[in-house]
């Protein structure tokens, strides 16, 4: 099973709240079989304790340590909001990347994502992508290749 696939990507979505956006990202992980539905509740609870907004228009909601039993396999979902979703005061998320990772894989997954969207131009390319494969290719590519692109 792939960590990210066209089935775990939704382009041009709309959400009224960050909670709705998190639920959308979580539901994609559930539908792909990466997590049980209870994991989505964990994602929402995590957001209550610590914001998952990381900058450049990107948020990476994920569950808490207690939610690891709800994870069947490592997976990433991506929901693109062209109009944005208010995340924090003065912060708008245009790309919400849901993460579920087994064992210690979460550290590597988070590190790779942070590196891919570290530069505003790179984040913008993901935010404006018109084909799920653009997102898959950018998030799946080894970092050395991303730096050369």
N, C-alpha and C positions, 0 to 999 in steps of 0.2 A: 504494500500500500504506500503510495506517495505521500510525502508530508504536505505538499500543496498541489492542487489540481484545479482545472476549470470549475469543478463542482464546489470548490471552497472559496470561490471568488465571486463577488457581486459588484458590478460596475453601476455607477450612476444611481445609487440608492438615496433615499431620503429618510431622515429620522428627526423627530421633534426634540429628543433629549439624548444625552449620552447613555442613559440606561437603555433606551430603545436601540441605540447603535451597538452597545455591548451585547444585548440579547440577539441582534441580527448576526453578529460575528460568531457568537456561541452556537446559535442554531445551525450555522453552516458546518461547524465542527461536529455537531450531533448528527446531522443528516449524512455526513461522510463516514460516520462510524468511529471517529476518533475519540469521542467522549460520550458519557451518559448525560442525560438531560440535567442531572443535578450539578454538573460542572458549571453550567451557565449561572446558577445561583452563586457559586463560588466566585465566578468572575465579577458579578455584581457586588458581592460582599468585599472583595479585594479593593474595588474602586472606592468603597466607603472608607477604608482605612488608609489608602494611599493612591494618589492619582497615577494613572498609567500613561498620561500624556508625556511624550519624550521630546517634543519640539518639532519644528519644521512641518507642522500640520499633521503629525502622526501620533496616534495613541496605540499602545500594545496591551490591551486588557488580557489578563490571564488569571487563573485560579490561585488559591492559596495552597500552602503545603498540605493542609487537611483534605484538599480535594483530589489528591493524587490517585486515590482509589477509583475515582470516576473516569480516569484516563485509560482508554483502551490502547491507543497508539499515538505517537507524536504527530501533531498536525498543526497547520497554520491556515487561518482563514483571513481573507482580505475583503473589506467592504469599503468601497470608494463613495465619498459624499462630495459631489462637485460643488454643492452650495455650503458644505461644511456643517458641523455640529458643534454648538457651544460646549466646550469641555470644562475649562476652568475660566475664571475671570480673565478676560482679555486673551484667551487661548481658544482657537478653533481647530478641530480635527477634521481633516479632509480624507484621511486614510485611517481606518481602524483595523488593526492586524491582531486577530485573536490567536492566542498561543495555548497549546496544550502539549506538554512534553513529559515523557516518562523518565523516571530515575533522574540522572544528572544531566540529561540532554537539554533541559531548559536553559542552562547557562550558555551553552554553545549556540542554541537557537536565538536567544536574546542578543548575544554578542554579534552574531552574523547580521541580524536585522538592524541593530544599532549602527553597524558599520555601513550597511547598504544605504541607509537613509540619513547618514551623518551630514552629508553635504546638501544644502537646500536645493541645488539643481537636480540631484539624484532623487530626492524626495518628490520634487515637482514632476519628474518624469513618471513616477508611479501614480501620483495623484491625477495626472492627466491621461493616463493610459486608456486606450480605447479597445484593447483586446486583452483578455485574460492571460494570453500567452506572454505578453510583454511583462506582466507582473511576475509570472512564473519564472521566466528567463532571468530577470533581474534578481529575484530572491533566491534562485537556485544556483546561480553562477558562483564559482569560487571567488573569493575576495580579490585575488590578484588580477583576475580577468576584469572584474568590475572597475578596478582602478585604471586599467588600460583603455576601457571603453570610452 
